[in-house]
Amino acid sequence: MVSSSKSFDDAQLNNDGSPGTGTDTLAKEKRSQLMSRVRHKGTKPESAVRALLDEMELRFQLNRTDLPGSPDVTLPEYRTVIFVHGCFWHRHPNCKKATTPKQNAQFWKEKFERNIERDAQKVQDLEALGWRVVTIWQCETEKIEDLTNNLRKIFKDGGKTSGMGTC
């Protein structure tokens, strides 16, 4: 477990703190092809959350475009939306999956900052409309028992939450 999130100023360092080379091992075309395959809907973490919600017999809708940010899962009965965030893309604090690529560090810094700002705006907009917003991180979906317990608490207690914890 990483004790603090890596700052963008450390982007040229390897995870162990040693200097990084900053060289991408893939050709630009191959990297582009690889990155284009990154899915934004129907990911394994989303599927895990949906399976648990099904198991809990909760009714939900997927990717509602009429709501800010098109939440991954919407539970109208509970006036709750769930975002299932990838740790890398959404910069999960203190998570080892939230690494920063060494190649083109300034581009990534700006991209991640925009993602964080956009995520915060979506939460603010949804809360202003009276929705409870839950964020589940990719790494949290790997611990199914913990995820199940947290989802049960959320929908049993009805308490407001903006996240379930850290990895």
Secondary structure, 3 states (H helix, E strand, C coil): CCCCCCCHHHCCECCCCCECCCCCCCCHHHHHHHHHCCCCCCCHHHHHHHHHHHHCCCCCEECCCCCCCCCCEEEHHHCEEEEEECHHHHCCCCCCCCCCCCCCHHHHHHHHHHHHHHHHHHHHHHHHCCCEEEEEEHHHHHCHHHHHHHHHHHHHHCCCCCCCCCC
